Amino acid sequence: MYTDGASLGNPGPGGYGVVLISPEHQLRKELSQGYRLTTNNRMELLAVIVGLEALKKEGTEVVVFSDSEYVINPAKKGWLANWQKKGFKGKKNADLWKRFLEVYKKHKVRFEWVKGHSGIQENERSHKLAVKAAKTEPLLIDDGFENPAY
């Protein structure tokens, strides 16, 4: 799974892009959506969440390729467990981190960092999907950003 998020201004309109590939089933699926006001970090994280939520079978082994250290480091370095213990107090995007944990624990997820804009075909494709989504109506409301008490 390749994921990316983009924001046209930070905050500003934004979008996520996901490329799901299953060599075993010879399947490929692309997902994207745009939001009228959000941040790049929210879209990077939402891309991973949406990609994991799209997996139909619980316990799926998946490699998430992302150029976002914001997403990868908390998962790979074990920070999420501490954040969760503290109720995500003081953490930005707590709504999305909680949603991430719900879907993350359902699968066997491994993260791989890839350098952004380095010619990796599927990473470039996920970025194009994210940017296009940020520019394509209808743009949804990112309730967690626009209405934090939501």
N, C-alpha and C positions, 0 to 999 in steps of 0.2 A: 504494500500500500504506500503510495506517494501522496503526501499532503502538503498544502501550502495555504497561507492566508495573505491577504493584501489589504491595505488601507490607503485610500486616496486622501491623505491628510491623516493626522493621528492626534485626535479623533477626526473621523470623516467617514464618507461612504467606504464600505469594505466588503470583502467577500472571501469565501473559502473555495478551494478546489481539491478534489480527491480523485486519484486514479487507483482503482482496485484491480488487481491482477491475480488470477488464480491459474497458474500453469497446470495444476493437477486437473482442473475442470475446463481448461482452455477458455476461460471467461475473462472479460474485461468490462469494467463499468466505470463511468465517470459521474461524479456528483459535484454540484456547485450551487451556491446561493449567495445573494447579495443582501446587504443591510444598509440602511440609510445613514446610520451614525454608530460607529464602533471604533475599535482599535485594532492594530495589526496583531498584537498578542492574543486578543480574543479570537480573531479569525484563525490564527495558527492553531490554537487549542481546539476550537470548534471543528476544524477540518479533521483532526484526529478522532474526536468524539463521533462525528457523523460517520466517518469511515468504519469505526469499530461497531457502531450501532447498525450498520448495514450488513454485518456478518450474520448469516442466518443460523449457524450452528454454534452453540455454546462450546467453549473449550477449543476454539479454532486457534491454531498456531499462526501467528501473523508477524511479519516484520514491517514496522512503520519506518519509512524513510522520510526524514524531514530536515530542513535546513534551520529549524528553530531550536536553539539551545533553551529558549524559554520553556518549551514543551518537553524536550528530551531530558534535560538535567534533573528536574524534580523526580521524574520516574526512575531514571538510571541511578541516581545518587541517593535515593531513599529519603529525600526531603518530604515527600508527600505524607508519609506515615506520621512525621512530627507535626506537619500542618494539620492533619486530620485530628490528631490528639488534642491540639489546641483550638479545635473548631474553626480553623482557617482564620482566626482572629488576626486582623491587620493585613491579610493577604488580598491582593487585587484579584478580581475574577473568581472569587470563591464559588459563585454559582456554577461556573463551568468546571472548576476543579472537582467539585462534588459530583457533578454529572459524569465527568471523566472517570472518577474512581468507580462509580457504579458499573460502567461498561467495561472498564479495564480489567476488573476482577473476574469477569466472565470468560476471558480469553487468555491465551498464553502469548503475551505481547513482548516483543523485543524491539528496541529502538536503535536505529542507525542514523547518525548524523551524516548529511551530505552537504557539500558546499553549494550554496545557492548560486544560480546563474553561471554554472560551470559546464553547461552542455549536457548534463544528464537528462536524456530525453523525457522520461516520465516526470522528473522533478520540474523541468521546464513546462511540461504540459499542465501539471497541477497549478503552477503559477499563472499560466495564461487563463486557465479556468477561473481562478480567484479574481484576477483583474477584470475579466469580462463580466463576471457576476456582479462586481462592485459598480459596474457601469450600466447594468441592464435592469430595467424596470420589469416587474415591481420589486422595489427594495423593501425588505421586511424591517420590522422594528426589532432591534436587539434589546429586549426588555431588561436583561441583566445589566446593560450599560446605561440605557436611557431612564430606566426606573429601578435603581439598585435595590429598593425595598421589595421588589417583585419576588 
